Amino acid sequence: MRKLTLMLVVAMLVSFATPVLAAGAREAARPDEPVELWMNTLFHGGDAQAMEMIVEQFNASHQDIQIDLMQGGWTEYFAQLNNAVVAGEAPQIGISLNFRMLDIYPALTPLNDSPAGNLLERYGFNRSDYVEEVWDIASIDGNQYGIPLDNTMLGIYYNKQIFRDAGLDPDNPPQTLAEFQRAADAIRDAGYYAYHPGAYGQARWYRRMWYVYLWQKGGRLIENERAAFNNQTGRDALEFLVTTRTRGWNEPGTNGAAQFDAGELGMMVNGTWHYLNLARGDLDWGFMGMPKFFDHQYTWGSNHFLVIPRQSGRDAERYVDAAAQAIKWMSENSHTWGIYGGHVPLRRTALESSELRNSETWQKSLGLFTDMAFGGVYRPLPVHPKINEINAAIEPYIEEAYNGDISVADALARGERAVNDVLR
């Protein structure tokens, strides 16, 4: 079996997707040999390291099934997966996001009607064992296409030593707009970068934080199949994002995670997945959740599902059955995904695990993330079959406004036209 690898993919053209995935194609399995499954995920941060640990635990405890893990191709992951299914070279285990389920499900195996029969009944996957509304996202046309793994969200991590240097109380981080502005100004005046709203600096992160501000101000992204954000609410939300630059809290073209790791940044927007990166470092850090900047306290988030891509070939039944067993084990042990990956597990027994709730992860960030998930702060993207295209249409203009290349008004006008073109 190949050594577990973590592929950190910076960019990959869709035309290369099938060759990359085909590298994991399986030869016909012999009945007397362990079933070797290929798992391909889109994890690429601290949660990728966590998934390596979980797969290693699975392999150490199973003689009849072994998992070969490949990770990291977030940007083109779903295009690759579709291409691999078409080519008959799909991985046996994959990951889907909640907002991609409507466009990816044709490439997935219905778990209640698989080549190996009804896997839900055979392995005891029950809706009541999970957060029901998330389970239902993968229920399409009477079929179940995925098993909920987690809830991910954005929040703000902060450097406690920088808070002290700026004369701030590290045990009482800001929770309101006024408190946040005072803290950011104090950190700036102490000679540090104050705040980074864009995690690693790619356009999608600024777009997601603009969604947070938009939702907190009561705005909507789309309504009645038309863009609904080019109004005063949308402009106010984007103006606040741009404030990061105009108020001197940070600069365009920077990587917030890198600044934070270097001890140069006071407050950083990042997700549940970033826990392990911080836990393995030397910084004295805290987590404040997502402040209530405006009228409503919301944050952007998503869900991961464990899925079985459609299989072809004479061993499809054997691979699908083994994949379901592996998913069952990962689900039942998903408290470890919470402990090491930082995400909120959605299997109820995992969420209630004493090992999880007594963990340092829970004390440092996951307990608050869990409160956010079930306390009305978490807000998912609208369920729409073109949501990925909508995201792609708006995000270049959000980034250009943040960078100061175009005005807020121009960014939203261009974004409105682009989104309406998608929705036609």
HUQUISUL-V576937 format. One record per run of one state. SS is the DSSP state (@ for helix, = for strand, . for the rest). FROM is the first residue (numbers start at 0). LEN is the number of residues. Records with the same first field share a line. If there is no record, write none. Layout:
SS=FROM-LEN / FROM-LEN
This chain:
.=0-13 / 22-12 / 40-5 / 61-3 / 70-6 / 87-5 / 108-5 / 114-2 / 117-1 / 122-4 / 130-1 / 140-2 / 144-2 / 165-10 / 189-3 / 196-6 / 216-5 / 223-2 / 227-4 / 246-9 / 261-3 / 279-5 / 287-4 / 292-6 / 307-1 / 309-6 / 332-2 / 341-2 / 345-1 / 351-2 / 357-2 / 374-3 / 379-7 / 403-4 / 423-1
@=13-9 / 45-16 / 76-11 / 97-10 / 118-4 / 126-3 / 131-7 / 159-6 / 176-13 / 202-14 / 231-15 / 255-6 / 271-8 / 315-17 / 334-7 / 347-4 / 353-4 / 359-15 / 386-17 / 407-16
==34-6 / 64-6 / 92-5 / 107-1 / 113-1 / 116-1 / 129-1 / 138-2 / 142-2 / 146-13 / 175-1 / 192-4 / 221-2 / 225-2 / 264-7 / 284-3 / 291-1 / 298-9 / 308-1 / 343-2 / 346-1 / 377-2
